[in-house]
């Protein structure tokens, strides 16, 4: 991430995100990598997907599927790049061929958690953005995650909570969303599961329970006449080169061999393959990768 130029936009500038400008205590500056001010992120509606870092497999699956469906409809998915629900949300948006925005609680040169560095790169590579109110070199501190939450909720028109225990940062984000005039939706879970205690309390306190993604669209007044789908075979230049290399081989191909055949940079090959795996186009097979 260090090789990329970190841009910034200030509160008084015309390009500053319009909805974020309306919240109490908006950040004075936003530092960003990616296409934050481009039409593909500015014009579409944005919805936050939030939840616990210690998510169950079920919760991660729900978040990923929901984000994927949002992305197919042209909705930009916003989350915090944390492990668990956040990661699943960003991955789902990429899988749906859409855009996603990750809001960090540290400088953009210090991606946290480190395990999501490749995910952050893929978000940028596919036309999304990673943003922060903190300048380069700022370490991730506990209080900054709570401050970051107002940006996650403030960027969009609604927030969807997937798995929030009794003590969860997602509950703070949901409260902030409500205070900002955003709709708050909750995906329910098992009655006695501790990861859903906070989620279910939100419903009792007035958040909207959803049983299907269409509930979100209906309540927000979205009317999608046609579904925007990214066909798995619709690949860009480097994706097509790597896909065809594996396809022509007719058997699993290792990373080193792909680099040797394509003459592409190792870092780029790793990024493209990781994205194609998330999109269910490639799969790991033995010591290499094959067409799924």
Kinemage of the C-alpha trace (Angstrom):
@kinemage 1
@onewidth
@group {chain A} dominant
@subgroup {mainchain}
@vectorlist {calphas} color= white
{ca unk a 1} P 0.000 0.000 0.000
{ca unk a 2} L 2.976 2.319 0.526
{ca unk a 3} L 3.577 2.683 -3.217
{ca unk a 4} L 0.119 4.193 -3.747
{ca unk a 5} L -0.525 7.911 -3.425
{ca unk a 6} L -2.832 8.715 -0.524
{ca unk a 7} L -5.377 11.364 -1.516
{ca unk a 8} L -7.523 13.494 0.749
{ca unk a 9} L -10.669 15.565 0.633
{ca unk a 10} L -11.613 18.210 3.221
{ca unk a 11} L -15.010 18.951 4.748
{ca unk a 12} L -15.349 22.307 3.009
{ca unk a 13} L -14.699 20.936 -0.472
{ca unk a 14} L -17.483 20.279 -2.973
{ca unk a 15} L -16.338 16.674 -3.544
{ca unk a 16} L -16.676 15.715 0.130
{ca unk a 17} L -19.220 12.823 0.433
{ca unk a 18} L -22.626 14.472 0.654
{ca unk a 19} L -24.314 12.180 3.194
{ca unk a 20} L -21.269 12.168 5.457
{ca unk a 21} L -21.303 15.953 5.487
{ca unk a 22} L -24.742 15.842 7.175
{ca unk a 23} L -23.812 13.789 10.248
{ca unk a 24} L -22.939 15.274 13.643
{ca unk a 25} L -19.181 15.749 13.931
{ca unk a 26} L -18.180 14.775 10.375
{ca unk a 27} L -14.447 14.141 9.904
{ca unk a 28} L -12.596 17.313 8.895
{ca unk a 29} L -10.589 15.343 6.355
{ca unk a 30} L -10.888 11.981 4.683
{ca unk a 31} L -7.761 10.249 3.439
{ca unk a 32} L -8.412 7.694 0.728
{ca unk a 33} L -6.963 5.212 -1.718
{ca unk a 34} L -9.031 4.243 -4.718
{ca unk a 35} L -11.901 5.876 -6.588
{ca unk a 36} L -13.791 7.461 -3.681
{ca unk a 37} L -14.762 10.566 -5.666
{ca unk a 38} L -15.524 8.757 -8.925
{ca unk a 39} L -19.060 8.364 -10.280
{ca unk a 40} L -19.093 4.607 -9.661
{ca unk a 41} L -18.855 5.244 -5.900
{ca unk a 42} L -20.492 8.664 -5.585
{ca unk a 43} L -23.733 8.070 -7.497
{ca unk a 44} L -24.983 4.615 -6.361
{ca unk a 45} L -26.738 4.139 -3.002
{ca unk a 46} L -24.526 2.820 -0.206
{ca unk a 47} L -25.463 0.375 2.535
{ca unk a 48} L -23.280 -0.632 5.487
{ca unk a 49} L -23.043 -4.266 6.581
{ca unk a 50} L -21.729 -4.613 10.130
{ca unk a 51} L -21.318 -7.260 12.811
{ca unk a 52} L -18.969 -9.089 15.123
{ca unk a 53} L -15.358 -9.977 14.397
{ca unk a 54} L -15.914 -13.386 16.008
{ca unk a 55} L -18.602 -14.403 13.567
{ca unk a 56} L -20.041 -17.853 13.069
{ca unk a 57} L -19.887 -19.573 9.695
{ca unk a 58} L -23.609 -18.895 9.350
{ca unk a 59} L -23.210 -15.173 10.007
{ca unk a 60} L -20.333 -14.869 7.547
{ca unk a 61} L -22.379 -16.677 4.902
{ca unk a 62} L -25.361 -14.351 5.444
{ca unk a 63} L -23.166 -11.234 5.230
{ca unk a 64} L -21.389 -12.465 2.105
{ca unk a 65} L -24.605 -13.432 0.312
{ca unk a 66} L -26.301 -10.174 1.238
{ca unk a 67} L -23.330 -8.092 0.051
{ca unk a 68} L -23.200 -10.087 -3.158
{ca unk a 69} L -26.860 -9.376 -3.870
{ca unk a 70} L -26.427 -5.686 -3.036
{ca unk a 71} L -23.487 -5.510 -5.437
{ca unk a 72} L -25.474 -7.158 -8.224
{ca unk a 73} L -28.064 -4.408 -7.816
{ca unk a 74} L -25.402 -1.714 -8.106
{ca unk a 75} L -25.366 -0.853 -4.392
{ca unk a 76} L -21.987 0.034 -2.858
{ca unk a 77} L -21.275 -2.003 0.278
{ca unk a 78} L -19.607 -0.180 3.189
{ca unk a 79} L -17.871 -1.919 6.093
{ca unk a 80} L -14.819 -1.707 8.329
{ca unk a 81} L -12.324 -4.287 6.923
{ca unk a 82} L -12.277 -6.105 10.281
{ca unk a 83} L -12.251 -9.882 10.490
{ca unk a 84} L -15.565 -11.716 10.623
{ca unk a 85} L -18.668 -9.987 9.247
{ca unk a 86} L -16.762 -7.035 7.730
{ca unk a 87} L -14.463 -9.298 5.738
{ca unk a 88} L -17.398 -11.378 4.517
{ca unk a 89} L -19.232 -8.206 3.443
{ca unk a 90} L -16.314 -6.885 1.395
{ca unk a 91} L -15.699 -10.296 -0.169
{ca unk a 92} L -19.371 -10.656 -1.029
{ca unk a 93} L -19.395 -7.289 -2.803
{ca unk a 94} L -16.381 -8.333 -4.877
{ca unk a 95} L -17.985 -11.694 -5.604
{ca unk a 96} L -21.060 -9.856 -6.888
{ca unk a 97} L -18.906 -7.847 -9.278
{ca unk a 98} L -19.596 -4.626 -7.395
{ca unk a 99} L -17.837 -1.886 -5.451
{ca unk a 100} L -17.110 -1.657 -1.760
{ca unk a 101} L -15.703 0.952 0.625
{ca unk a 102} L -13.636 -0.038 3.666
{ca unk a 103} L -13.356 2.453 6.540
{ca unk a 104} L -10.198 2.068 8.628
{ca unk a 105} L -9.393 3.188 12.170
{ca unk a 106} L -5.729 3.840 11.348
{ca unk a 107} L -3.507 5.351 8.672
{ca unk a 108} L -3.936 3.887 5.214
{ca unk a 109} L -0.290 2.848 5.117
{ca unk a 110} L -0.865 0.584 8.126
{ca unk a 111} L -3.678 -1.742 7.063
{ca unk a 112} L -5.352 -3.327 10.084
{ca unk a 113} L -5.780 -6.216 10.445
{ca unk a 114} L -2.688 -7.225 8.462
{ca unk a 115} L -4.470 -10.386 7.289
{ca unk a 116} L -6.674 -8.174 5.118
{ca unk a 117} L -3.926 -6.397 3.181
{ca unk a 118} L -4.683 -8.378 0.022
{ca unk a 119} L -8.398 -7.753 0.452
{ca unk a 120} L -7.721 -4.008 0.728
{ca unk a 121} L -5.692 -4.145 -2.488
{ca unk a 122} L -8.463 -6.000 -4.280
{ca unk a 123} L -11.009 -3.427 -3.139
{ca unk a 124} L -8.919 -0.701 -4.760
{ca unk a 125} L -8.120 -2.763 -7.870
{ca unk a 126} L -11.835 -3.296 -8.557
{ca unk a 127} L -12.811 0.374 -8.343
{ca unk a 128} L -13.646 0.628 -4.653
{ca unk a 129} L -11.866 2.611 -1.955
{ca unk a 130} L -10.323 2.356 1.486
{ca unk a 131} L -10.670 5.475 3.598
{ca unk a 132} L -9.755 6.886 7.003
{ca unk a 133} L -9.942 10.150 8.909
{ca unk a 134} L -6.434 9.450 10.233
{ca unk a 135} L -3.263 10.465 8.377
{ca unk a 136} L -0.548 8.038 7.314
{ca unk a 137} L 1.442 6.616 10.199
{ca unk a 138} L -1.493 6.585 12.664
{ca unk a 139} L -1.633 3.290 14.549
{ca unk a 140} L -4.942 1.566 15.286
{ca unk a 141} L -6.050 2.477 18.829
{ca unk a 142} L -9.164 1.174 20.589
{ca unk a 143} L -11.015 4.512 20.773
{ca unk a 144} L -10.451 5.102 17.065
{ca unk a 145} L -12.577 2.092 16.137
{ca unk a 146} L -15.533 3.666 17.941
{ca unk a 147} L -14.875 6.994 16.202
{ca unk a 148} L -14.588 5.200 12.872
{ca unk a 149} L -18.079 3.709 13.270
{ca unk a 150} L -19.829 7.048 12.650
{ca unk a 151} L -18.212 7.130 9.197
{ca unk a 152} L -19.271 3.558 8.372
{ca unk a 153} L -22.898 4.437 9.126
{ca unk a 154} L -22.720 7.996 7.813
{ca unk a 155} L -21.620 7.162 4.278
{ca unk a 156} L -24.816 5.336 3.347
{ca unk a 157} L -28.574 5.328 3.554
{ca unk a 158} L -28.863 2.303 5.828
{ca unk a 159} L -26.982 -0.194 7.988
{ca unk a 160} L -27.617 -3.923 8.192
{ca unk a 161} L -26.523 -5.697 11.389
{ca unk a 162} L -25.460 -9.331 11.009
{ca unk a 163} L -24.508 -10.996 14.310
{ca unk a 164} L -23.986 -8.562 17.168
{ca unk a 165} L -23.331 -9.899 20.689
{ca unk a 166} L -24.406 -7.996 23.804
{ca unk a 167} L -21.141 -6.027 23.831
{ca unk a 168} L -20.359 -5.220 20.210
{ca unk a 169} L -19.013 -2.282 18.252
{ca unk a 170} L -21.717 -3.026 15.705
{ca unk a 171} L -24.313 -1.904 18.261
{ca unk a 172} L -22.528 1.443 18.519
{ca unk a 173} L -22.602 1.745 14.726
{ca unk a 174} L -26.312 0.871 14.689
{ca unk a 175} L -27.047 3.506 17.340
{ca unk a 176} L -25.079 6.103 15.381
{ca unk a 177} L -26.904 5.147 12.200
{ca unk a 178} L -30.264 5.713 13.901
{ca unk a 179} L -29.084 9.059 15.287
{ca unk a 180} L -27.961 10.036 11.778
{ca unk a 181} L -31.415 9.289 10.398
{ca unk a 182} L -30.358 6.095 8.632
{ca unk a 183} L -32.496 2.969 8.501
{ca unk a 184} L -31.239 0.112 10.682
{ca unk a 185} L -31.961 -3.464 9.637
{ca unk a 186} L -31.206 -6.661 11.524
{ca unk a 187} L -30.673 -10.167 10.148
{ca unk a 188} L -31.973 -12.502 12.907
{ca unk a 189} L -30.261 -15.600 14.249
{ca unk a 190} L -30.844 -18.453 16.721
{ca unk a 191} L -32.792 -17.288 19.780
{ca unk a 192} L -30.295 -18.521 22.393
{ca unk a 193} L -27.029 -17.817 20.554
{ca unk a 194} L -24.919 -15.204 22.376
{ca unk a 195} L -23.733 -13.701 19.064
{ca unk a 196} L -27.289 -12.497 18.435
{ca unk a 197} L -28.217 -11.044 21.840
{ca unk a 198} L -27.371 -7.532 20.704
{ca unk a 199} L -28.993 -8.004 17.304
{ca unk a 200} L -32.287 -9.096 18.788
{ca unk a 201} L -32.289 -6.250 21.297
{ca unk a 202} L -31.973 -3.826 18.389
{ca unk a 203} L -35.183 -5.280 16.964
{ca unk a 204} L -36.942 -4.858 20.311
{ca unk a 205} L -35.728 -1.254 20.356
{ca unk a 206} L -37.208 -0.524 16.933
{ca unk a 207} L -34.770 -1.715 14.274
{ca unk a 208} L -36.335 -3.432 11.268
{ca unk a 209} L -36.207 -7.210 11.190
{ca unk a 210} L -35.476 -8.671 7.745
{ca unk a 211} L -36.176 -12.190 6.555
{ca unk a 212} L -34.941 -11.645 3.007
{ca unk a 213} L -32.856 -9.080 1.143
{ca unk a 214} L -36.004 -7.891 -0.638
{ca unk a 215} L -37.190 -6.527 2.718
{ca unk a 216} L -34.332 -4.024 2.640
{ca unk a 217} L -35.139 -2.932 -0.917
{ca unk a 218} L -38.843 -2.602 -0.144
{ca unk a 219} L -38.341 -0.574 3.026
{ca unk a 220} L -35.866 1.757 1.316
{ca unk a 221} L -38.136 2.188 -1.679
{ca unk a 222} L -35.665 0.721 -4.161
{ca unk a 223} L -37.269 -0.520 -7.381
{ca unk a 224} L -34.939 -2.673 -9.446
{ca unk a 225} L -36.424 -3.519 -12.825
{ca unk a 226} L -33.414 -5.481 -13.968
{ca unk a 227} L -30.746 -7.263 -12.054
{ca unk a 228} L -27.165 -6.162 -12.674
{ca unk a 229} L -25.021 -9.238 -12.926
{ca unk a 230} L -21.349 -9.630 -13.621
{ca unk a 231} L -20.966 -12.744 -15.738
{ca unk a 232} L -18.081 -14.905 -14.464
{ca unk a 233} L -16.527 -14.929 -17.938
{ca unk a 234} L -16.512 -11.123 -18.132
{ca unk a 235} L -12.846 -10.626 -17.288
{ca unk a 236} L -10.445 -7.708 -17.610
{ca unk a 237} L -7.086 -7.986 -19.398
{ca unk a 238} L -4.905 -9.615 -16.734
{ca unk a 239} L -7.781 -11.744 -15.426
{ca unk a 240} L -8.388 -13.061 -18.933
{ca unk a 241} L -4.690 -13.861 -19.469
{ca unk a 242} L -4.494 -15.878 -16.247
{ca unk a 243} L -7.857 -17.565 -16.800
{ca unk a 244} L -6.885 -18.641 -20.330
{ca unk a 245} L -3.481 -19.850 -19.139
{ca unk a 246} L -5.113 -22.200 -16.623
{ca unk a 247} L -7.892 -23.177 -19.032
{ca unk a 248} L -5.416 -24.135 -21.770
{ca unk a 249} L -3.332 -26.174 -19.361
{ca unk a 250} L -6.278 -28.457 -18.680
{ca unk a 251} L -4.983 -29.227 -15.177
{ca unk a 252} L -4.125 -27.299 -12.001
{ca unk a 253} L -1.340 -24.740 -12.506
{ca unk a 254} L 0.901 -23.414 -9.730
{ca unk a 255} L 1.590 -19.727 -9.099
{ca unk a 256} L 5.218 -19.947 -10.267
{ca unk a 257} L 4.190 -21.579 -13.539
{ca unk a 258} L 1.496 -18.957 -14.141
{ca unk a 259} L 4.062 -16.197 -13.597
{ca unk a 260} L 6.487 -17.939 -15.953
{ca unk a 261} L 3.903 -18.337 -18.738
{ca unk a 262} L 2.172 -14.953 -18.452
{ca unk a 263} L 5.286 -12.844 -17.702
{ca unk a 264} L 3.147 -10.829 -15.276
{ca unk a 265} L 4.467 -9.404 -12.001
{ca unk a 266} L 4.241 -11.935 -9.126
{ca unk a 267} L 2.321 -9.505 -6.915
{ca unk a 268} L -0.251 -8.861 -9.656
{ca unk a 269} L -0.685 -12.594 -10.335
{ca unk a 270} L -1.347 -13.236 -6.631
{ca unk a 271} L -3.905 -10.411 -6.450
{ca unk a 272} L -5.772 -11.509 -9.587
{ca unk a 273} L -5.878 -15.172 -8.543
{ca unk a 274} L -7.159 -14.267 -5.074
{ca unk a 275} L -9.951 -12.191 -6.623
{ca unk a 276} L -10.904 -14.941 -9.086
{ca unk a 277} L -11.094 -17.418 -6.202
{ca unk a 278} L -13.409 -15.089 -4.261
{ca unk a 279} L -15.563 -14.728 -7.386
{ca unk a 280} L -15.824 -18.528 -7.651
{ca unk a 281} L -14.120 -18.561 -11.066
{ca unk a 282} L -10.985 -20.384 -9.878
{ca unk a 283} L -10.474 -22.932 -7.129
{ca unk a 284} L -7.448 -24.241 -5.254
{ca unk a 285} L -6.531 -27.723 -6.467
{ca unk a 286} L -3.540 -29.492 -4.990
{ca unk a 287} L -0.488 -27.285 -5.395
{ca unk a 288} L -2.129 -25.020 -7.960
{ca unk a 289} L -5.322 -23.483 -9.301
{ca unk a 290} L -7.974 -24.767 -11.679
{ca unk a 291} L -11.154 -23.501 -13.366
{ca unk a 292} L -14.133 -23.986 -11.049
